């Protein structure tokens, strides 16, 4: 976790306050610090890079407009990532298409010569694609963005125990789908 934090520019409370007052330079620094996280979240939710990029751009536009409403500057990252997850769900609904899993011909781990080692990744992607976008967002918020149950609850508008229970049901469903029988 420290490596990710070290590569991300530090965002202080004052910078957030400046951006909330309309300082474009401050907002640009926030974008530089958090764009990759928001794009990862969007991609995890919708599974399509084009839709993810569009959703992330829409999330930034919304974040700029709503920046003055951010009550706790220390919660900037979870707030931004939640906006990205919501925009990605909306974009996926509008697209009304299932993401296509593209298979790479050349494997970067070509040393083994056995492409079957990637079958588990493909199975997981397909199982994730079959989830409802809201459920996919919940899994991504937890495992891509690293939200704890209280942050999940806040992002989804439910209790922490409700978020944990829903996540457990989703994970059980994924385990069942991925089980080799």
Order of alpha helices (4+ residues) and beta strands (2+ residues): alpha-alpha-alpha-alpha-alpha-alpha-alpha-alpha-alpha
